[in-house]
Amino acid sequence: MLEQRFMWKNKHIREQAAIIDGKQSPTLLLKNARFLHSVLRQWVNGNIWIHHNRIVYAGEALPKKTNGTEIVDCSGLTLVPGYIEPHSHPYLLYNPQSLSRYAAQTGTTTLINDNLFLFLHLQKKKAFSLLAKLWECPVTMYWWARYDAQTVLNGEEMIFSNRDVKEWIEHDKVIQGGELTGWPQLLDGDDLMLYWIQETKRIGKKVEGHFPGASDRTLAKMMLFGTDSDHESITGEDIYKRLMHGYTVSLRHSSVRPDLPVLLKEMKEQGIGQYDSMVLTTDGSTPSFYKQGMSDMMVRIAIESGVPAIDAYHMASYNVAKHYNLQHLHGMIATGRVASINFLENEQQPTPISVLANGQWVKKSGEEIVVDEDICWKDYGIEPFSFDWQLTKEDLAYSMPFGIQMVSNAITKPYSITRDVSDEMPADSDECFFMLLDRQGKWRINTLLKGFARHVGGFVSSFSTTGDIILIGKNKQDMLLAFDRMRGIQGGIVLVENGVIIHEIRLPLLGIMSNKDLPALMEEEAELIRLLVERGYPYSDPVYTLFFLSSTHLPYIRVTQRGMYDVKNKTVLFPTLMR
């Protein structure tokens, strides 16, 4: 069922076999190709015959019949399998289609995507219809099935119902469960989550962990529970511990954690000299980070760090396919595989000059070729974020005894509020008013956010973990203006200063995603970062800051739909207020 797109009918297989017999022509012939043969672990020379989306032969021979065949002389080029991104969050301002189109230009021809935004915001029937539509894109898109929302939700037991989670697990486009951000509750005895993991394993699919800072004992337990891989190593020692327990280890290089050079260096210090159990991931980075590339960027870093070139390419292709038991389809250039191939100037230059994705040219001699039609998002329930209720100054009343202090992009802790916060924030402080507001306008929670910025008047975002609305700022009038503008553009991120809108990013798809292509979105996000840094934002990734504020898989305190939440003690410290 996983390979439905590639379940060639009997007549198609007979046609493919007829090409070998010289009775029919292939649609594409790649002549004089130097290519990576992943099983032999060698660069070999030969010819690759392709019929529509399948490699029907790879070897020394040439087809006897080439009537109507497109023939490409690959002399001077090096061919490698299309790259596979094993851990993608396809809603970080971009959308799944815009991400896939950009990914293809960098040589990533397969994405394994997080289903969280679909699970939380779409009816299941619509979500499954969208998966089918995205399956028609030249970039192959597989999915994960979440077991939890990585935050605390109102009515979570109804949202993550046994029936819905099982239907996602069993879907033919879903190839793993996870990422397992709710592992602490699993350790605490959540047998429903353990049941979902066992069901995932029963039908032959993988389970991905999310274990930052996990101890040796915790890693052992999570392997017993059924986890197969983890992408949260931040040191060479972390990698070693995971390998000891038999995990596939994802080496991450992301906008939040650009760790790959350090990980590769510390691996050597740990005496780890093989890469067969490792894969590469950008972990759903934000748009402007991808200016450097995607999988091709990581392959380049690996090669420059002294990793043998074949191992570097395998971590971005063959190793991923093997992990998911998809090597009969993806991750190698060999007979029977899907025709997703990158054409390189040489093995030291992993950014391709031409790309075949599922047998279709999506990039040729450096030029992008768009072959899939634009998705009509409203057909799948993905519409502008439209509402008719207002926010008032009375909603911006603050009396909380403690606030949230940012320790890093990802970590927040509580702090005591010692000043009168009923009116405006002093200009010289690093404290801002903060509100999390229900996207239906039913509840709110107000506190202070310390360490975000010093000079932000009003900053409002409908992009967040749950799609609820975040307001940050020093000036309540600027905050209200930013909110009104976000409502007027039907979802987005708006920055206001002294009564003037100085930047906005429109997110017309549920208020979470843009409908622009990635290069245009990169510029909008880069400008947002520049403006916030000018105003005292001390980090590099404000989009993930917004995403993490409600994420209860991170310490120590979060703002959620239920209120201020103590992650360690799993308790609501201060509940949300009904409006």
DOGURO-408916 format. One record per residue (C-alpha): residue in one letter; chain; x, y, z. Coordinates in Angstrom, 3 decimals, padded with zeros to 6 digits, m for minus. Layout:
N
 aa ch       c1       c2       c3
  a  A        X        Y        Z
...
***
This chain:
579
 aa ch       c1       c2       c3
  m  A  000.000  000.000  000.000
  l  A  002.890  002.427  000.709
  e  A  003.971  002.350 m002.922
  q  A  000.556  002.875 m004.522
  r  A  001.974  005.590 m006.767
  f  A  004.613  003.138 m007.936
  m  A  002.501 m000.022 m008.123
  w  A  002.928 m000.405 m011.859
  k  A  000.135 m002.372 m013.472
  n  A  000.877 m005.632 m015.261
  k  A  000.649 m003.988 m018.690
  h  A  003.166 m001.332 m017.629
  i  A  005.598 m003.935 m016.325
  r  A  005.242 m005.863 m019.585
  e  A  006.034 m002.669 m021.503
  q  A  009.110 m002.147 m019.347
  a  A  010.276 m005.712 m019.964
  a  A  009.672 m005.254 m023.697
  i  A  012.196 m002.413 m023.671
  i  A  014.839 m004.844 m022.418
  d  A  013.925 m007.175 m025.296
  g  A  014.283 m004.376 m027.849
  k  A  010.606 m004.431 m028.763
  q  A  009.823 m000.980 m027.376
  s  A  011.697  002.276 m026.810
  p  A  012.332  003.856 m023.397
  t  A  011.075  007.412 m022.958
  l  A  014.481  008.662 m021.763
  l  A  018.053  007.427 m022.214
  l  A  020.927  008.771 m020.115
  k  A  024.069  007.860 m022.081
  n  A  027.675  007.811 m020.885
  a  A  026.660  008.372 m017.276
  r  A  029.058  008.244 m014.350
  f  A  026.773  007.412 m011.461
  l  A  026.792  006.316 m007.838
  h  A  025.907  002.665 m007.433
  s  A  024.859  002.484 m003.815
  v  A  025.018 m001.304 m003.384
  l  A  028.509 m001.548 m004.850
  r  A  029.513  001.699 m003.063
  q  A  031.276  002.709 m006.258
  w  A  031.157  005.280 m009.011
  v  A  030.363  003.312 m012.155
  n  A  030.025  004.164 m015.834
  g  A  027.079  003.072 m017.927
  n  A  023.736  003.899 m019.460
  i  A  020.415  004.409 m017.693
  w  A  017.165  003.596 m019.468
  i  A  014.011  005.214 m018.108
  h  A  010.404  004.602 m019.060
  h  A  008.135  007.314 m017.709
  n  A  008.880  007.314 m013.961
  r  A  010.866  004.061 m013.613
  i  A  014.452  003.059 m014.282
  v  A  014.119 m000.077 m016.411
  y  A  017.837 m000.720 m016.839
  a  A  021.152  000.577 m015.471
  g  A  024.334 m000.936 m016.853
  e  A  026.689 m001.085 m019.812
  a  A  024.201 m001.910 m022.594
  l  A  022.269  000.460 m024.820
  p  A  018.639 m000.114 m025.849
  k  A  018.085 m001.635 m029.272
  k  A  015.159  000.640 m029.983
  t  A  015.111  004.406 m029.376
  n  A  012.308  005.691 m031.595
  g  A  010.894  008.763 m029.854
  t  A  013.367  008.433 m026.988
  e  A  014.805  011.581 m025.396
  i  A  018.552  010.962 m025.364
  v  A  020.794  012.898 m022.965
  d  A  024.587  012.587 m023.168
  c  A  025.826  012.723 m019.572
  s  A  029.523  012.867 m020.444
  g  A  031.370  015.007 m017.911
  l  A  028.567  014.823 m015.337
  t  A  028.171  012.789 m012.147
  l  A  024.758  011.339 m011.278
  v  A  023.498  010.566 m007.770
  p  A  020.097  009.495 m006.428
  g  A  017.574  012.206 m005.625
  y  A  017.975  013.357 m002.023
  i  A  015.472  012.418  000.694
  e  A  014.602  014.803  003.534
  p  A  013.476  012.496  006.371
  h  A  012.104  015.140  008.744
  s  A  010.178  018.021  007.195
  h  A  007.680  020.435  008.782
  p  A  005.962  021.692  005.593
  y  A  004.122  024.619  007.208
  l  A  006.905  026.909  008.499
  l  A  005.320  029.881  006.670
  y  A  005.760  027.990  003.380
  n  A  003.275  025.320  002.296
  p  A  003.887  021.716  001.180
  q  A  003.771  022.525 m002.539
  s  A  005.995  025.608 m002.403
  l  A  008.468  023.694 m000.240
  s  A  008.502  020.742 m002.638
  r  A  009.124  022.962 m005.669
  y  A  012.066  024.658 m004.011
  a  A  013.368  021.367 m002.622
  a  A  013.443  019.947 m006.138
  q  A  015.718  022.761 m007.302
  t  A  018.253  021.730 m004.655
  g  A  018.003  018.027 m005.549
  t  A  015.629  016.894 m002.787
  t  A  013.070  014.743 m004.590
  t  A  011.428  013.032 m001.605
  l  A  010.042  014.673  001.559
  i  A  008.847  012.899  004.705
  n  A  006.415  015.393  006.229
  d  A  004.895  016.213  009.613
  n  A  001.080  015.933  009.589
  l  A  000.483  018.207  012.604
  f  A m001.079  021.196  010.801
  l  A m003.343  018.873  008.786
  f  A m004.371  016.956  011.889
  l  A m005.217  020.062  013.919
  h  A m006.833  022.251  011.255
  l  A m008.498  020.056  008.628
  q  A m011.278  017.541  008.634
  k  A m009.773  014.114  008.164
  k  A m011.499  013.530  004.818
  k  A m010.157  016.840  003.479
  a  A m006.689  016.110  004.827
  f  A m006.571  012.708  003.152
  s  A m007.781  014.260 m000.108
  l  A m004.949  016.793  000.108
  l  A m002.416  014.001  000.627
  a  A m003.697  012.400 m002.558
  k  A m003.402  015.699 m004.448
  l  A  000.132  016.314 m003.201
  w  A  001.001  012.778 m004.306
  e  A  000.598  014.038 m007.876
  c  A  003.495  016.490 m007.463
  p  A  006.804  015.386 m008.965
  v  A  008.448  015.427 m005.535
  t  A  007.315  012.371 m003.607
  m  A  005.691  013.291 m000.288
  y  A  005.354  010.754  002.487
  w  A  004.027  011.676  005.952
  w  A  004.274  010.983  009.675
  a  A  001.327  010.364  011.981
  r  A  001.492  012.373  015.193
  y  A  000.546  010.825  018.521
  d  A  000.392  014.197  020.320
  a  A  000.325  017.915  019.526
  q  A  003.584  018.865  021.323
  t  A  001.482  021.285  023.366
  v  A m001.436  021.129  025.807
  l  A m004.777  021.454  024.011
  n  A m008.317  022.037  025.154
  g  A m010.151  018.784  024.470
  e  A m006.949  016.977  023.464
  e  A m008.446  013.543  024.167
  m  A m011.156  014.257  021.578
  i  A m008.716  015.627  018.986
  f  A m006.198  012.782  019.334
  s  A m008.845  010.094  019.451
  n  A m007.903  006.456  019.055
  r  A m009.890  006.159  015.823
  d  A m008.347  009.220  014.144
  v  A m004.777  008.415  015.133
  k  A m005.170  004.825  013.924
  e  A m006.591  005.950  010.577
  w  A m003.595  008.224  010.097
  i  A m001.168  005.451  011.077
  e  A m002.791  003.110  008.546
  h  A m002.852  005.617  005.674
  d  A m000.850  004.492  002.657
  k  A  001.095  007.787  002.425
  v  A  002.153  007.575  006.088
  i  A  005.399  005.709  006.695
  q  A  006.097  006.430  010.359
  g  A  004.626  007.435  013.685
  g  A  005.988  010.418  015.563
  e  A  007.868  012.550  016.071
  l  A  007.471  011.370  019.646
  t  A  007.435  014.696  021.505
  g  A  005.093  013.283  024.168
  w  A  007.594  010.669  025.357
  p  A  007.531  011.837  029.027
  q  A  003.866  010.813  029.282
  l  A  004.763  007.509  027.647
  l  A  007.370  006.938  030.371
  d  A  004.744  007.934  032.954
  g  A  002.438  005.108  031.845
  d  A  000.388  006.359  028.878
  d  A m000.685  002.984  027.498
  l  A m002.783  004.470  024.687
  m  A  000.339  006.043  023.189
  l  A  002.202  002.768  023.656
  y  A m000.654  000.991  021.881
  w  A m000.380  003.413  018.919
  i  A  003.353  002.766  018.735
  q  A  002.786 m000.977  018.747
  e  A  000.132 m000.648  016.042
  t  A  002.568  001.386  013.943
  k  A  005.189 m001.331  014.328
  r  A  002.679 m004.110  013.678
  i  A  001.966 m002.814  010.188
  g  A  005.660 m002.464  009.409
  k  A  006.156  001.283  009.819
  k  A  008.805  003.175  011.758
  v  A  008.562  005.348  014.873
  e  A  010.679  008.484  015.234
  g  A  011.721  009.849  018.593
  h  A  012.313  013.374  019.842
  f  A  014.622  012.931  022.832
  p  A  016.668  016.056  023.593
  g  A  018.963  015.467  026.542
  a  A  017.646  011.938  027.108
  s  A  019.682  009.776  029.472
  d  A  021.134  006.411  028.601
  r  A  018.343  004.700  030.554
  t  A  015.629  006.723  028.834
  l  A  017.040  005.892  025.408
  a  A  017.032  002.208  026.337
  k  A  013.401  002.365  027.473
  m  A  012.303  004.224  024.355
  m  A  013.935  001.568  022.177
  l  A  012.011 m001.086  024.119
  f  A  008.815  000.868  023.521
  g  A  009.442  000.708  019.767
  t  A  011.300  003.838  018.688
  d  A  013.603  003.416  015.683
  s  A  015.332  006.776  015.236
  d  A  016.014  010.136  016.836
  h  A  017.125  013.531  015.506
  e  A  017.968  015.306  018.775
  s  A  021.692  014.577  019.128
  i  A  023.601  017.779  019.880
  t  A  026.966  016.202  020.785
  g  A  029.117  013.334  019.631
  e  A  028.356  011.591  022.908
  d  A  024.628  011.803  022.129
  i  A  025.268  010.108  018.781
  y  A  027.349  007.382  020.395
  k  A  024.651  006.610  022.991
  r  A  021.967  006.340  020.336
  l  A  024.095  004.100  018.133
  m  A  024.814  001.865  021.126
  h  A  021.085  001.244  021.516
  g  A  020.589  000.571  017.802
  y  A  018.938  003.826  016.729
  t  A  019.173  005.324  013.299
  v  A  020.659  008.739  014.086
  s  A  019.615  011.872  012.213
  l  A  022.398  014.438  012.049
  r  A  020.695  017.815  012.140
  h  A  021.616  021.121  010.568
  s  A  018.690  023.510  011.028
  s  A  017.811  027.134  011.517
  v  A  017.491  026.512  015.271
  r  A  020.359  024.006  015.583
  p  A  022.977  024.391  012.795
  d  A  025.011  021.610  014.382
  l  A  026.334  019.428  011.561
  p  A  029.999  020.554  011.497
  v  A  030.276  020.115  015.278
  l  A  028.495  016.752  015.233
  l  A  030.800  015.388  012.540
  k  A  033.884  016.631  014.403
  e  A  032.762  015.150  017.721
  m  A  031.841  011.860  016.060
  k  A  035.470  011.478  015.047
  e  A  036.528  012.280  018.597
  q  A  034.192  009.509  019.793
  g  A  035.909  007.080  017.421
  i  A  032.838  006.683  015.204
  g  A  034.125  005.940  011.724
  q  A  031.082  004.611  009.886
  y  A  027.978  006.406  008.635
  d  A  025.657  003.557  007.645
  s  A  023.225  004.226  010.530
  m  A  023.060  007.969  009.963
  v  A  020.885  010.282  007.893
  l  A  020.848  014.045  007.352
  t  A  017.987  016.434  008.156
  t  A  017.301  020.174  008.171
  d  A  014.449  019.551  010.667
  g  A  011.894  021.839  009.018
  s  A  013.972  025.013  008.963
  t  A  012.480  028.440  008.386
  p  A  012.494  029.906  004.850
  s  A  015.570  032.140  004.819
  f  A  017.782  029.340  006.166
  y  A  017.154  027.444  002.941
  k  A  018.951  030.112  000.907
  q  A  021.998  027.928  001.593
  g  A  020.243  024.875  000.142
  m  A  018.640  021.815  001.705
  s  A  020.028  018.283  001.551
  d  A  022.675  019.486 m000.893
  m  A  023.927  021.936  001.739
  m  A  024.339  019.138  004.287
  v  A  026.118  016.856  001.813
  r  A  028.511  019.708  001.065
  i  A  029.199  020.288  004.771
  a  A  029.803  016.565  005.268
  i  A  032.278  016.363  002.378
  e  A  034.087  019.499  003.557
  s  A  034.273  017.937  007.039
  g  A  036.140  014.937  005.687
  v  A  033.273  012.466  005.262
  p  A  033.914  010.217  002.226
  a  A  031.756  011.482 m000.638
  i  A  029.836  008.222 m001.068
  d  A  028.945  008.201  002.640
  a  A  027.840  011.838  002.439
  y  A  025.503  011.086 m000.473
  h  A  024.224  007.930  001.205
  m  A  023.233  009.870  004.331
  a  A  021.025  012.019  002.092
  s  A  019.541  009.164  000.071
  y  A  020.349  005.454  000.367
  n  A  020.525  005.341  004.175
  v  A  017.143  007.065  004.465
  a  A  015.527  004.660  002.003
  k  A  017.003  001.669  003.844
  h  A  015.726  002.934  007.180
  y  A  012.159  003.139  005.846
  n  A  012.440 m000.132  003.879
  l  A  011.969  001.843  000.658
  q  A  015.270  001.018 m001.028
  h  A  013.379 m000.925 m003.721
  l  A  011.930  002.451 m004.787
  h  A  014.169  005.280 m003.620
  g  A  017.727  006.124 m002.723
  m  A  019.665  004.458 m005.517
  i  A  020.164  004.480 m009.261
  a  A  019.386  000.902 m010.246
  t  A  016.883 m001.134 m012.234
  g  A  013.308 m000.911 m010.988
  r  A  013.762  002.228 m008.920
  v  A  011.841  005.473 m009.283
  a  A  013.608  007.786 m011.724
  s  A  014.636  010.556 m009.324
  i  A  018.186  011.550 m010.227
  n  A  020.475  014.532 m009.622
  f  A  022.952  015.616 m012.290
  l  A  026.084  017.147 m010.754
  e  A  029.113  018.896 m012.197
  n  A  031.202  016.531 m010.052
  e  A  030.969  014.611 m006.793
  q  A  032.352  017.553 m004.797
  q  A  029.444  019.788 m005.926
  p  A  026.193  018.332 m004.512
  t  A  023.902  021.103 m005.797
  p  A  022.532  019.694 m009.080
  i  A  022.470  021.488 m012.396
  s  A  019.600  019.249 m013.571
  v  A  017.049  017.172 m011.640
  l  A  014.702  014.362 m012.567
  a  A  011.922  013.864 m010.026
  n  A  009.648  010.889 m010.557
  g  A  010.787  010.742 m014.181
  q  A  010.020  014.417 m014.883
  w  A  012.506  017.214 m015.479
  v  A  012.005  019.777 m012.717
  k  A  015.348  021.468 m013.364
  k  A  017.357  021.354 m016.571
  s  A  020.682  023.078 m017.175
  g  A  020.050  025.324 m014.199
  e  A  016.517  026.372 m015.206
  e  A  013.448  025.524 m013.103
  i  A  010.643  023.624 m014.821
  v  A  007.275  023.662 m013.029
  v  A  005.269  020.612 m014.052
  d  A  002.564  020.464 m011.370
  e  A m000.494  022.724 m011.326
  d  A m001.032  025.144 m008.446
  i  A m003.153  023.572 m005.728
  c  A m006.561  025.162 m005.117
  w  A m006.231  025.195 m001.347
  k  A m009.853  026.078 m000.587
  d  A m010.903  022.736 m002.111
  y  A m009.290  021.132  000.932
  g  A m010.606  023.487  003.590
  i  A m007.486  025.667  003.631
  e  A m008.863  029.194  003.409
  p  A m007.935  032.680  004.656
  f  A m008.146  033.227  008.421
  s  A m011.346  035.246  008.569
  f  A m013.220  036.373  011.691
  d  A m015.489  039.261  012.666
  w  A m014.810  039.754  016.379
  q  A m012.742  042.639  017.749
  l  A m009.958  042.951  020.297
  t  A m010.335  045.782  022.806
  k  A m007.956  047.623  025.105
  e  A m009.732  045.959  028.030
  d  A m008.455  042.630  026.710
  l  A m004.923  043.953  027.230
  a  A m005.220  044.034  031.032
  y  A m002.183  042.621  032.838
  s  A m002.036  041.487  036.464
  m  A  000.015  038.262  036.314
  p  A  002.491  037.789  039.224
  f  A  005.047  036.066  037.001
  g  A  006.070  036.138  033.381
  i  A  008.077  034.181  030.835
  q  A  011.788  034.758  030.367
  m  A  013.480  033.623  027.180
  v  A  016.722  031.768  027.873
  s  A  017.267  030.912  024.206
  n  A  015.282  030.528  020.991
  a  A  013.735  027.413  022.481
  i  A  013.995  027.535  026.282
  t  A  011.779  029.683  028.522
  k  A  011.574  029.920  032.305
  p  A  009.303  031.780  034.747
  y  A  010.350  035.009  036.417
  s  A  008.722  037.226  039.052
  i  A  007.150  040.463  037.854
  t  A  008.102  043.257  040.220
  r  A  006.866  046.311  038.309
  d  A  003.378  047.762  037.781
  v  A  002.368  046.409  034.383
  s  A m001.086  047.910  034.135
  d  A m000.042  050.576  031.643
  e  A  002.999  050.752  029.332
  m  A  006.417  049.122  029.362
  p  A  009.508  051.260  030.062
  a  A  011.487  051.897  026.887
  d  A  014.783  050.688  028.398
  s  A  013.545  047.264  029.576
  d  A  013.649  043.954  027.699
  e  A  010.108  043.140  028.841
  c  A  007.077  043.146  026.533
  f  A  003.378  042.582  027.013
  f  A  002.436  039.112  025.821
  m  A m000.940  037.577  024.971
  l  A m002.008  034.212  023.601
  l  A m005.482  034.586  022.124
  d  A m007.840  031.865  020.925
  r  A m008.230  031.940  017.143
  q  A m012.002  031.920  017.706
  g  A m011.712  034.714  020.269
  k  A m013.128  032.661  023.162
  w  A m010.240  032.910  025.651
  r  A m006.990  034.723  026.334
  i  A m004.007  034.650  028.656
  n  A m001.895  037.727  029.373
  t  A  001.568  037.937  030.896
  l  A  004.969  039.493  030.213
  l  A  007.685  038.157  027.940
  k  A  011.231  039.011  028.996
  g  A  014.205  038.772  026.667
  f  A  012.313  038.938  023.357
  a  A  013.194  042.514  022.387
  r  A  013.618  046.034  023.771
  h  A  011.948  048.233  021.188
  v  A  009.024  046.371  019.617
  g  A  005.858  048.456  019.613
  g  A  003.381  045.833  018.412
  f  A  004.024  042.400  016.945
  v  A  001.153  040.041  016.107
  s  A  001.195  036.576  014.526
  s  A m001.498  034.087  013.547
  f  A  001.336  031.592  012.989
  s  A  001.880  029.526  016.138
  t  A  001.977  025.899  017.251
  t  A m001.815  025.664  017.313
  g  A m002.799  028.529  015.001
  d  A m003.881  030.651  017.973
  i  A m002.892  034.338  017.930
  i  A  000.242  035.734  019.586
  l  A  000.549  039.417  020.531
  i  A  003.846  040.899  021.769
  g  A  004.799  044.527  022.317
  k  A  005.547  047.483  024.539
  n  A  002.751  049.729  023.314
  k  A m000.852  048.572  023.594
  q  A m002.059  050.834  020.793
  d  A  000.577  049.420  018.473
  m  A m000.448  045.926  019.510
  l  A m004.092  046.642  018.709
  l  A m003.143  048.172  015.357
  a  A m001.018  045.113  014.499
  f  A m003.924  042.859  015.456
  d  A m006.385  044.812  013.313
  r  A m003.994  044.647  010.358
  m  A m003.501  040.892  010.802
  r  A m007.295  040.508  010.817
  g  A m007.598  042.734  007.739
  i  A m005.145  040.680  005.671
  q  A m006.867  037.481  006.909
  g  A m003.873  036.000  008.656
  g  A m000.200  036.801  008.898
  i  A  002.627  038.372  010.863
  v  A  002.547  042.142  011.398
  l  A  005.103  044.492  012.984
  v  A  004.004  048.002  014.034
  e  A  006.032  050.897  015.415
  n  A  004.706  054.264  016.572
  g  A  001.363  053.713  014.866
  v  A  002.928  052.685  011.526
  i  A  002.894  049.220  009.960
  i  A  006.553  048.646  009.102
  h  A  006.417  045.024  007.938
  e  A  003.964  042.238  007.277
  i  A  004.016  038.684  005.980
  r  A  000.662  037.603  004.614
  l  A m000.339  034.030  005.458
  p  A m003.614  033.484  003.595
  l  A m003.619  029.705  004.111
  l  A m005.295  029.266  007.531
  g  A m003.230  032.178  008.846
  i  A m000.300  029.736  009.038
  m  A  001.143  029.398  005.527
  s  A  001.983  031.683  002.618
  n  A  000.943  031.006 m000.962
  k  A  004.115  032.640 m002.338
  d  A  007.050  030.712 m003.704
  l  A  009.921  030.115 m001.336
  p  A  012.436  032.651 m002.739
  a  A  009.913  035.501 m002.273
  l  A  009.022  034.268  001.203
  m  A  012.706  034.051  002.122
  e  A  013.071  037.783  001.474
  e  A  010.015  038.617  003.582
  e  A  011.257  036.523  006.497
  a  A  014.818  037.852  006.211
  e  A  013.447  041.397  006.451
  l  A  011.413  040.458  009.527
  i  A  014.527  039.057  011.184
  r  A  016.501  042.209  010.325
  l  A  013.838  044.521  011.760
  l  A  013.458  042.516  014.973
  v  A  017.216  042.260  015.515
  e  A  017.432  046.049  015.083
  r  A  014.872  046.313  017.874
  g  A  016.775  044.088  020.281
  y  A  015.722  040.566  019.368
  p  A  018.853  038.630  020.454
  y  A  018.418  035.454  018.415
  s  A  018.267  034.469  014.751
  d  A  014.944  032.664  014.320
  p  A  011.812  034.553  015.427
  v  A  009.503  032.187  013.507
  y  A  010.606  029.289  015.681
  t  A  010.391  031.510  018.751
  l  A  006.697  031.964  017.938
  f  A  006.303  028.239  017.330
  f  A  008.065  027.204  020.539
  l  A  006.211  029.491  022.974
  s  A  003.450  026.877  023.347
  s  A  005.571  023.764  022.780
  t  A  005.436  021.640  025.922
  h  A  008.159  019.240  024.784
  l  A  010.633  021.970  025.786
  p  A  011.446  023.295  029.301
  y  A  010.415  024.974  031.506
  i  A  007.269  027.039  031.171
  r  A  004.910  027.455  028.191
  v  A  001.784  029.406  027.328
  t  A m000.905  027.018  026.109
  q  A m004.621  026.806  025.402
  r  A m005.116  025.777  029.023
  g  A m002.956  028.554  030.460
  m  A  000.560  029.025  031.828
  y  A  001.960  025.510  031.967
  d  A  004.774  024.044  034.087
  v  A  006.328  021.431  031.799
  k  A  008.287  019.522  034.446
  n  A  005.380  019.171  036.863
  k  A  002.703  018.930  034.134
  t  A  000.490  021.473  035.855
  v  A m001.397  024.619  034.832
  l  A m000.015  027.471  036.913
  f  A m002.530  030.056  035.764
  p  A m005.557  029.229  033.591
  t  A m006.735  031.025  030.483
  l  A m009.525  033.571  030.951
  m  A m012.767  033.464  029.000
  r  A m013.480  036.636  027.029
***
